[in-house]
Amino acid sequence: MTDLPKAEAVLFDYGGVLTTPVHDSIDAWLHRDGIRPESFSRTLKAWMSRSAADGTPVHRLETGAMAVAEFEGLMAAELVTYDGSPVAANGLLARLFAGMDPEPRMLALVRDVRALGLRTVLLSNSWGNTYPRALLAELFDAVVISGEVGLRKPDPRIYRLALDKAGVEAGDAVFIDDAEPNEAAAAALGLQTVLHTDPSRTRQQLAALIPDLAATAVPPRV
């Protein structure tokens, strides 16, 4: 069996990887605002599926080509409430992400990776999110946020930009994301990948690629 190349850097997604699951926050928001989930799912599919044409509101939001307020207005117009009342556009994304909290076990994993001397890079598609900049500066050697660089995953150019920031070749990097299309695009470029489902499994999968990580202590579930 061919040995895997030695990893020199790990690229981490943000929402749903370094945080609690995004879908949990979305479910709570839909319930609080009385929105029919099927109307949100339909809109997300039209704007985010692999078959969606380029330039959907999500694509434009993630690349910084559309302002948050404009996106919120467009999304609110697509959503349907149980009582027929309109969805408040102002602050829609803040409400959508309100239940998304930092995931302590994944933050500990980033710290463990850095302690081994590997480079760490955040690679995130942004929906106008407010990022904890002080924490990111502590955890990462570089930060690549879609809305700030005008590119979005799964565009190969954003992965190459992140690799350049890390100073490594694709085969010497591991990419961790909770979205299969983003993970598949990274793998197609030659990165080693981990499809995140939960912190314990991700640590195990990453340790299989970085044997020294297996010796680090696994933090307790908080």
C-alpha positions in Angstrom: 0.0 0.0 0.0 1.4 3.4 -0.9 2.1 5.7 2.1 0.1 8.9 2.2 2.2 12.1 1.8 3.3 13.7 5.0 0.8 16.5 5.9 2.3 19.9 6.4 -0.9 21.9 6.7 -4.6 21.5 7.6 -7.3 23.7 6.1 -10.5 24.0 8.2 -14.0 25.1 7.2 -15.7 27.3 9.7 -19.5 27.0 10.0 -20.5 23.4 10.9 -16.9 22.4 11.5 -15.5 24.8 14.1 -19.0 25.5 15.3 -22.0 23.4 16.3 -24.1 22.1 13.3 -25.5 24.8 11.1 -28.7 22.8 10.5 -29.5 22.8 14.2 -29.3 26.6 14.2 -31.5 26.7 11.0 -34.1 24.4 12.5 -34.4 26.5 15.6 -34.7 29.7 13.5 -37.4 28.2 11.3 -39.3 27.2 14.4 -39.0 30.6 16.1 -40.0 32.5 13.0 -42.8 30.1 12.1 -41.4 29.4 8.6 -42.4 26.3 6.7 -39.2 24.3 6.3 -40.1 23.2 2.8 -40.0 26.8 1.6 -36.5 27.2 2.9 -35.3 23.9 1.5 -36.8 24.8 -1.9 -35.0 28.1 -1.9 -31.7 26.6 -0.8 -31.9 23.9 -3.5 -32.5 26.5 -6.2 -29.7 28.7 -5.0 -27.1 26.2 -3.9 -27.5 22.8 -5.6 -24.9 21.6 -8.0 -27.3 22.2 -10.9 -27.9 25.8 -9.9 -26.7 28.3 -12.6 -23.9 30.6 -11.7 -24.8 33.9 -10.1 -27.5 32.8 -7.7 -28.1 35.0 -4.7 -26.1 32.6 -2.5 -23.2 32.6 -5.0 -23.2 36.4 -5.0 -23.5 36.7 -1.3 -20.6 34.3 -0.7 -18.3 36.1 -3.1 -19.2 39.6 -1.7 -21.0 40.7 -4.8 -24.3 41.0 -3.0 -24.9 43.0 0.2 -26.4 41.1 3.2 -29.5 43.4 3.2 -30.2 42.7 -0.4 -29.8 38.9 0.1 -32.1 39.0 3.2 -34.8 40.7 1.2 -34.6 38.2 -1.6 -34.6 35.2 0.8 -37.5 36.6 2.9 -39.6 37.0 -0.2 -39.1 33.3 -1.0 -40.1 32.0 2.5 -43.6 31.0 3.6 -44.8 31.2 7.2 -47.4 29.0 8.7 -49.7 31.9 9.5 -49.2 33.7 6.1 -47.4 36.7 7.6 -44.4 38.0 5.8 -40.9 37.0 7.0 -38.9 39.9 8.5 -36.0 40.5 6.1 -34.0 42.8 8.4 -31.6 40.6 10.5 -32.7 37.4 8.8 -29.2 36.0 8.6 -28.4 36.9 12.2 -31.5 35.0 13.3 -30.5 32.1 11.1 -27.1 31.8 12.6 -28.1 32.7 16.2 -27.8 29.1 17.4 -24.4 28.4 15.9 -21.8 28.3 18.7 -18.1 27.5 18.8 -17.4 23.7 19.1 -14.8 23.3 21.9 -13.6 19.9 20.7 -12.8 21.2 17.2 -11.0 24.3 18.5 -8.9 22.0 20.6 -8.2 19.9 17.5 -6.9 23.0 15.7 -4.7 23.8 18.6 -3.3 20.3 18.7 -2.5 20.5 14.9 -0.6 23.7 15.5 1.2 22.3 18.4 2.6 19.6 16.1 4.1 22.3 13.9 1.7 22.1 11.1 0.3 25.2 9.3 -3.4 25.9 9.8 -5.6 27.9 7.5 -9.3 28.8 7.8 -11.2 28.4 4.5 -14.7 29.6 4.8 -17.7 30.5 2.6 -19.2 33.5 4.3 -22.9 34.5 4.5 -22.0 37.9 5.9 -21.0 36.1 9.1 -19.3 37.9 12.0 -16.2 35.9 12.7 -14.4 35.8 16.1 -11.3 37.5 14.7 -9.1 37.4 17.8 -9.7 33.7 18.2 -9.0 33.1 14.5 -5.7 35.0 14.8 -4.8 32.7 17.7 -5.7 29.5 15.8 -4.7 30.1 12.2 -1.6 31.1 10.2 -3.9 32.5 7.5 -7.6 33.2 7.0 -9.4 32.9 3.6 -13.0 34.1 3.7 -15.0 33.9 0.5 -16.6 37.3 0.7 -13.2 39.0 1.2 -11.4 37.3 -1.7 -14.2 37.2 -4.2 -14.1 33.4 -4.6 -16.2 30.6 -3.1 -15.8 26.9 -2.5 -15.9 24.7 -4.6 -14.1 27.0 -7.1 -10.6 25.5 -7.4 -9.0 28.9 -7.2 -10.0 29.5 -3.6 -8.3 26.2 -2.6 -5.2 27.2 -4.5 -5.2 30.6 -2.7 -5.4 28.8 0.7 -2.6 26.5 -0.3 -0.5 29.5 -1.3 -1.2 31.1 2.1 -0.1 27.9 3.8 3.0 27.6 1.6 2.4 24.0 0.7 1.4 21.8 -2.3 -2.0 20.2 -2.5 -0.7 16.8 -1.7 0.8 18.0 1.5 -2.4 19.5 2.9 -5.6 18.1 4.5 -8.9 19.8 4.0 -11.8 19.4 6.5 -15.3 20.5 5.5 -18.9 19.4 6.3 -20.2 19.9 2.7 -19.5 17.0 0.3 -19.2 19.1 -2.8 -16.5 21.2 -1.2 -14.7 18.1 0.1 -14.9 16.5 -3.4 -13.5 19.6 -5.1 -10.5 19.7 -2.8 -9.9 16.0 -3.4 -10.0 16.6 -7.1 -7.1 19.1 -6.7 -5.1 16.5 -4.8 -5.7 17.5 -1.2 -6.2 14.8 1.4 -9.7 15.3 2.8 -11.9 14.7 5.8 -15.7 15.0 5.4 -16.7 16.3 8.9 -19.7 14.7 10.6 -18.8 15.0 14.3 -15.7 16.1 16.3 -14.7 12.6 17.5 -14.8 11.1 14.0 -13.0 14.0 12.5 -10.2 13.7 15.0 -9.9 10.0 14.3 -9.8 10.5 10.6 -7.3 13.3 10.8 -5.1 11.2 13.1 -5.1 8.5 10.4 -3.5 11.1 8.1 -1.3 12.7 10.8 -0.1 9.8 13.1 1.5 12.2 15.6 -2.0 13.5 16.3 -3.1 10.2 17.7 -0.9 10.8 20.8 -2.6 14.0 21.7 -5.2 13.9 24.4 -8.8 13.9 23.3 -10.7 16.7 25.2 -13.9 15.7 27.0 -17.3 16.4 25.5 -18.5 19.7 26.8 
